[in-house]
Amino acid sequence: MYGFRFNEKYLSQIPALLELVNLGYDYLKPEQAFNRSLILALLVQ
């Protein structure tokens, strides 16, 4: 688990992330994104 980071780089991304979620995009945890990329790679082959 990553936890909350007190880093300007990560804190500056929060408003953009919230805007994308408000527009209907789903937030994926890093593990979920990795799993989806593996599935897509298998489908492309």
PDB file of N, CA, C and O in Angstrom:
ATOM      1  N   MET A   1       0.840  -1.183   0.000  1.00  0.00           N
ATOM      2  CA  MET A   1       0.000   0.000   0.000  1.00  0.00           C
ATOM      3  C   MET A   1       0.880   1.239   0.000  1.00  0.00           C
ATOM      4  O   MET A   1       1.928   1.257   0.644  1.00  0.00           O
ATOM      5  N   TYR A   2       0.466   2.261  -0.708  1.00  0.00           N
ATOM      6  CA  TYR A   2       1.291   3.434  -0.893  1.00  0.00           C
ATOM      7  C   TYR A   2       1.088   4.500   0.180  1.00  0.00           C
ATOM      8  O   TYR A   2       2.051   5.161   0.566  1.00  0.00           O
ATOM      9  N   GLY A   3      -0.117   4.683   0.665  1.00  0.00           N
ATOM     10  CA  GLY A   3      -0.362   5.698   1.677  1.00  0.00           C
ATOM     11  C   GLY A   3      -0.336   7.107   1.088  1.00  0.00           C
ATOM     12  O   GLY A   3      -0.115   7.291  -0.109  1.00  0.00           O
ATOM     13  N   PHE A   4      -0.563   8.086   1.943  1.00  0.00           N
ATOM     14  CA  PHE A   4      -0.593   9.481   1.517  1.00  0.00           C
ATOM     15  C   PHE A   4       0.817  10.025   1.458  1.00  0.00           C
ATOM     16  O   PHE A   4       1.612   9.812   2.373  1.00  0.00           O
ATOM     17  N   ARG A   5       1.128  10.730   0.378  1.00  0.00           N
ATOM     18  CA  ARG A   5       2.472  11.278   0.194  1.00  0.00           C
ATOM     19  C   ARG A   5       2.435  12.795   0.342  1.00  0.00           C
ATOM     20  O   ARG A   5       1.637  13.466  -0.310  1.00  0.00           O
ATOM     21  N   PHE A   6       3.289  13.328   1.190  1.00  0.00           N
ATOM     22  CA  PHE A   6       3.403  14.768   1.361  1.00  0.00           C
ATOM     23  C   PHE A   6       4.473  15.286   0.402  1.00  0.00           C
ATOM     24  O   PHE A   6       5.541  15.740   0.814  1.00  0.00           O
ATOM     25  N   ASN A   7       4.159  15.204  -0.868  1.00  0.00           N
ATOM     26  CA  ASN A   7       5.098  15.575  -1.910  1.00  0.00           C
ATOM     27  C   ASN A   7       4.352  16.467  -2.891  1.00  0.00           C
ATOM     28  O   ASN A   7       3.249  16.129  -3.321  1.00  0.00           O
ATOM     29  N   GLU A   8       4.936  17.591  -3.245  1.00  0.00           N
ATOM     30  CA  GLU A   8       4.251  18.542  -4.121  1.00  0.00           C
ATOM     31  C   GLU A   8       3.861  17.910  -5.451  1.00  0.00           C
ATOM     32  O   GLU A   8       2.805  18.219  -6.003  1.00  0.00           O
ATOM     33  N   LYS A   9       4.701  17.034  -5.960  1.00  0.00           N
ATOM     34  CA  LYS A   9       4.394  16.369  -7.235  1.00  0.00           C
ATOM     35  C   LYS A   9       3.068  15.621  -7.151  1.00  0.00           C
ATOM     36  O   LYS A   9       2.238  15.730  -8.053  1.00  0.00           O
ATOM     37  N   TYR A  10       2.863  14.866  -6.083  1.00  0.00           N
ATOM     38  CA  TYR A  10       1.639  14.082  -5.934  1.00  0.00           C
ATOM     39  C   TYR A  10       0.462  14.954  -5.530  1.00  0.00           C
ATOM     40  O   TYR A  10      -0.653  14.746  -6.008  1.00  0.00           O
ATOM     41  N   LEU A  11       0.696  15.927  -4.657  1.00  0.00           N
ATOM     42  CA  LEU A  11      -0.384  16.806  -4.227  1.00  0.00           C
ATOM     43  C   LEU A  11      -0.933  17.635  -5.380  1.00  0.00           C
ATOM     44  O   LEU A  11      -2.127  17.932  -5.410  1.00  0.00           O
ATOM     45  N   SER A  12      -0.087  18.012  -6.323  1.00  0.00           N
ATOM     46  CA  SER A  12      -0.536  18.821  -7.449  1.00  0.00           C
ATOM     47  C   SER A  12      -1.405  18.018  -8.416  1.00  0.00           C
ATOM     48  O   SER A  12      -2.126  18.607  -9.221  1.00  0.00           O
ATOM     49  N   GLN A  13      -1.353  16.698  -8.354  1.00  0.00           N
ATOM     50  CA  GLN A  13      -2.133  15.858  -9.261  1.00  0.00           C
ATOM     51  C   GLN A  13      -3.546  15.596  -8.744  1.00  0.00           C
ATOM     52  O   GLN A  13      -4.409  15.151  -9.500  1.00  0.00           O
ATOM     53  N   ILE A  14      -3.786  15.866  -7.468  1.00  0.00           N
ATOM     54  CA  ILE A  14      -5.087  15.581  -6.870  1.00  0.00           C
ATOM     55  C   ILE A  14      -6.223  16.353  -7.550  1.00  0.00           C
ATOM     56  O   ILE A  14      -7.248  15.744  -7.860  1.00  0.00           O
ATOM     57  N   PRO A  15      -6.091  17.675  -7.800  1.00  0.00           N
ATOM     58  CA  PRO A  15      -7.205  18.380  -8.471  1.00  0.00           C
ATOM     59  C   PRO A  15      -7.526  17.809  -9.854  1.00  0.00           C
ATOM     60  O   PRO A  15      -8.696  17.696 -10.219  1.00  0.00           O
ATOM     61  N   ALA A  16      -6.511  17.454 -10.615  1.00  0.00           N
ATOM     62  CA  ALA A  16      -6.754  16.878 -11.941  1.00  0.00           C
ATOM     63  C   ALA A  16      -7.435  15.518 -11.823  1.00  0.00           C
ATOM     64  O   ALA A  16      -8.338  15.205 -12.598  1.00  0.00           O
ATOM     65  N   LEU A  17      -7.007  14.720 -10.864  1.00  0.00           N
ATOM     66  CA  LEU A  17      -7.618  13.411 -10.647  1.00  0.00           C
ATOM     67  C   LEU A  17      -9.085  13.553 -10.264  1.00  0.00           C
ATOM     68  O   LEU A  17      -9.933  12.816 -10.768  1.00  0.00           O
ATOM     69  N   LEU A  18      -9.388  14.492  -9.380  1.00  0.00           N
ATOM     70  CA  LEU A  18     -10.780  14.723  -8.976  1.00  0.00           C
ATOM     71  C   LEU A  18     -11.623  15.184 -10.159  1.00  0.00           C
ATOM     72  O   LEU A  18     -12.776  14.772 -10.295  1.00  0.00           O
ATOM     73  N   GLU A  19     -11.070  16.018 -10.999  1.00  0.00           N
ATOM     74  CA  GLU A  19     -11.803  16.487 -12.184  1.00  0.00           C
ATOM     75  C   GLU A  19     -12.111  15.328 -13.129  1.00  0.00           C
ATOM     76  O   GLU A  19     -13.223  15.233 -13.648  1.00  0.00           O
ATOM     77  N   LEU A  20     -11.153  14.461 -13.353  1.00  0.00           N
ATOM     78  CA  LEU A  20     -11.394  13.304 -14.222  1.00  0.00           C
ATOM     79  C   LEU A  20     -12.452  12.376 -13.642  1.00  0.00           C
ATOM     80  O   LEU A  20     -13.291  11.857 -14.379  1.00  0.00           O
ATOM     81  N   VAL A  21     -12.422  12.163 -12.334  1.00  0.00           N
ATOM     82  CA  VAL A  21     -13.442  11.324 -11.689  1.00  0.00           C
ATOM     83  C   VAL A  21     -14.816  11.971 -11.841  1.00  0.00           C
ATOM     84  O   VAL A  21     -15.801  11.282 -12.104  1.00  0.00           O
ATOM     85  N   ASN A  22     -14.885  13.302 -11.675  1.00  0.00           N
ATOM     86  CA  ASN A  22     -16.156  14.008 -11.847  1.00  0.00           C
ATOM     87  C   ASN A  22     -16.669  13.933 -13.273  1.00  0.00           C
ATOM     88  O   ASN A  22     -17.876  14.013 -13.499  1.00  0.00           O
ATOM     89  N   LEU A  23     -15.776  13.782 -14.237  1.00  0.00           N
ATOM     90  CA  LEU A  23     -16.175  13.645 -15.639  1.00  0.00           C
ATOM     91  C   LEU A  23     -16.604  12.227 -15.992  1.00  0.00           C
ATOM     92  O   LEU A  23     -17.037  11.971 -17.116  1.00  0.00           O
ATOM     93  N   GLY A  24     -16.488  11.296 -15.034  1.00  0.00           N
ATOM     94  CA  GLY A  24     -16.967   9.941 -15.268  1.00  0.00           C
ATOM     95  C   GLY A  24     -15.889   8.890 -15.417  1.00  0.00           C
ATOM     96  O   GLY A  24     -16.201   7.712 -15.593  1.00  0.00           O
ATOM     97  N   TYR A  25     -14.632   9.285 -15.350  1.00  0.00           N
ATOM     98  CA  TYR A  25     -13.553   8.306 -15.427  1.00  0.00           C
ATOM     99  C   TYR A  25     -13.445   7.550 -14.104  1.00  0.00           C
ATOM    100  O   TYR A  25     -13.759   8.096 -13.047  1.00  0.00           O
ATOM    101  N   ASP A  26     -13.007   6.315 -14.163  1.00  0.00           N
ATOM    102  CA  ASP A  26     -12.807   5.498 -12.963  1.00  0.00           C
ATOM    103  C   ASP A  26     -11.356   5.561 -12.540  1.00  0.00           C
ATOM    104  O   ASP A  26     -10.448   5.474 -13.367  1.00  0.00           O
ATOM    105  N   TYR A  27     -11.149   5.715 -11.239  1.00  0.00           N
ATOM    106  CA  TYR A  27      -9.796   5.700 -10.691  1.00  0.00           C
ATOM    107  C   TYR A  27      -9.371   4.247 -10.515  1.00  0.00           C
ATOM    108  O   TYR A  27     -10.092   3.454  -9.908  1.00  0.00           O
ATOM    109  N   LEU A  28      -8.215   3.902 -11.039  1.00  0.00           N
ATOM    110  CA  LEU A  28      -7.664   2.565 -10.865  1.00  0.00           C
ATOM    111  C   LEU A  28      -6.456   2.636  -9.951  1.00  0.00           C
ATOM    112  O   LEU A  28      -5.589   3.495 -10.110  1.00  0.00           O
ATOM    113  N   LYS A  29      -6.409   1.738  -9.006  1.00  0.00           N
ATOM    114  CA  LYS A  29      -5.211   1.608  -8.180  1.00  0.00           C
ATOM    115  C   LYS A  29      -4.088   1.083  -9.077  1.00  0.00           C
ATOM    116  O   LYS A  29      -4.366   0.456 -10.099  1.00  0.00           O
ATOM    117  N   PRO A  30      -2.835   1.324  -8.717  1.00  0.00           N
ATOM    118  CA  PRO A  30      -1.726   0.846  -9.562  1.00  0.00           C
ATOM    119  C   PRO A  30      -1.815  -0.652  -9.875  1.00  0.00           C
ATOM    120  O   PRO A  30      -1.503  -1.072 -10.990  1.00  0.00           O
ATOM    121  N   GLU A  31      -2.238  -1.453  -8.902  1.00  0.00           N
ATOM    122  CA  GLU A  31      -2.339  -2.896  -9.125  1.00  0.00           C
ATOM    123  C   GLU A  31      -3.397  -3.206 -10.181  1.00  0.00           C
ATOM    124  O   GLU A  31      -3.208  -4.084 -11.022  1.00  0.00           O
ATOM    125  N   GLN A  32      -4.523  -2.470 -10.129  1.00  0.00           N
ATOM    126  CA  GLN A  32      -5.582  -2.693 -11.099  1.00  0.00           C
ATOM    127  C   GLN A  32      -5.123  -2.309 -12.504  1.00  0.00           C
ATOM    128  O   GLN A  32      -5.410  -3.015 -13.470  1.00  0.00           O
ATOM    129  N   ALA A  33      -4.423  -1.210 -12.613  1.00  0.00           N
ATOM    130  CA  ALA A  33      -3.923  -0.773 -13.920  1.00  0.00           C
ATOM    131  C   ALA A  33      -2.935  -1.795 -14.480  1.00  0.00           C
ATOM    132  O   ALA A  33      -2.970  -2.103 -15.671  1.00  0.00           O
ATOM    133  N   PHE A  34      -2.070  -2.312 -13.639  1.00  0.00           N
ATOM    134  CA  PHE A  34      -1.098  -3.317 -14.075  1.00  0.00           C
ATOM    135  C   PHE A  34      -1.809  -4.569 -14.558  1.00  0.00           C
ATOM    136  O   PHE A  34      -1.459  -5.115 -15.604  1.00  0.00           O
ATOM    137  N   ASN A  35      -2.808  -5.032 -13.806  1.00  0.00           N
ATOM    138  CA  ASN A  35      -3.555  -6.228 -14.200  1.00  0.00           C
ATOM    139  C   ASN A  35      -4.271  -6.020 -15.526  1.00  0.00           C
ATOM    140  O   ASN A  35      -4.300  -6.917 -16.368  1.00  0.00           O
ATOM    141  N   ARG A  36      -4.848  -4.840 -15.712  1.00  0.00           N
ATOM    142  CA  ARG A  36      -5.540  -4.562 -16.978  1.00  0.00           C
ATOM    143  C   ARG A  36      -4.560  -4.522 -18.145  1.00  0.00           C
ATOM    144  O   ARG A  36      -4.881  -4.977 -19.242  1.00  0.00           O
ATOM    145  N   SER A  37      -3.368  -3.980 -17.912  1.00  0.00           N
ATOM    146  CA  SER A  37      -2.389  -3.932 -18.999  1.00  0.00           C
ATOM    147  C   SER A  37      -1.938  -5.340 -19.375  1.00  0.00           C
ATOM    148  O   SER A  37      -1.682  -5.611 -20.548  1.00  0.00           O
ATOM    149  N   LEU A  38      -1.839  -6.239 -18.397  1.00  0.00           N
ATOM    150  CA  LEU A  38      -1.486  -7.624 -18.708  1.00  0.00           C
ATOM    151  C   LEU A  38      -2.575  -8.291 -19.540  1.00  0.00           C
ATOM    152  O   LEU A  38      -2.281  -9.009 -20.496  1.00  0.00           O
ATOM    153  N   ILE A  39      -3.815  -8.056 -19.181  1.00  0.00           N
ATOM    154  CA  ILE A  39      -4.937  -8.638 -19.921  1.00  0.00           C
ATOM    155  C   ILE A  39      -4.953  -8.113 -21.361  1.00  0.00           C
ATOM    156  O   ILE A  39      -5.127  -8.883 -22.306  1.00  0.00           O
ATOM    157  N   LEU A  40      -4.772  -6.800 -21.520  1.00  0.00           N
ATOM    158  CA  LEU A  40      -4.755  -6.224 -22.859  1.00  0.00           C
ATOM    159  C   LEU A  40      -3.600  -6.772 -23.682  1.00  0.00           C
ATOM    160  O   LEU A  40      -3.761  -7.022 -24.876  1.00  0.00           O
ATOM    161  N   ALA A  41      -2.457  -6.960 -23.074  1.00  0.00           N
ATOM    162  CA  ALA A  41      -1.298  -7.497 -23.792  1.00  0.00           C
ATOM    163  C   ALA A  41      -1.607  -8.915 -24.287  1.00  0.00           C
ATOM    164  O   ALA A  41      -1.228  -9.281 -25.400  1.00  0.00           O
ATOM    165  N   LEU A  42      -2.288  -9.703 -23.469  1.00  0.00           N
ATOM    166  CA  LEU A  42      -2.646 -11.058 -23.896  1.00  0.00           C
ATOM    167  C   LEU A  42      -3.662 -11.043 -25.027  1.00  0.00           C
ATOM    168  O   LEU A  42      -3.602 -11.882 -25.926  1.00  0.00           O
ATOM    169  N   LEU A  43      -4.595 -10.095 -24.993  1.00  0.00           N
ATOM    170  CA  LEU A  43      -5.609 -10.021 -26.040  1.00  0.00           C
ATOM    171  C   LEU A  43      -5.034  -9.581 -27.372  1.00  0.00           C
ATOM    172  O   LEU A  43      -5.527  -9.983 -28.426  1.00  0.00           O
ATOM    173  N   VAL A  44      -3.999  -8.760 -27.334  1.00  0.00           N
ATOM    174  CA  VAL A  44      -3.399  -8.250 -28.566  1.00  0.00           C
ATOM    175  C   VAL A  44      -2.627  -9.339 -29.294  1.00  0.00           C
ATOM    176  O   VAL A  44      -2.537  -9.325 -30.521  1.00  0.00           O
ATOM    177  N   GLN A  45      -2.075 -10.273 -28.549  1.00  0.00           N
ATOM    178  CA  GLN A  45      -1.259 -11.329 -29.169  1.00  0.00           C
ATOM    179  C   GLN A  45      -2.066 -12.255 -30.019  1.00  0.00           C
ATOM    180  O   GLN A  45      -1.520 -13.190 -30.603  1.00  0.00           O
TER     181      GLN A  45
END
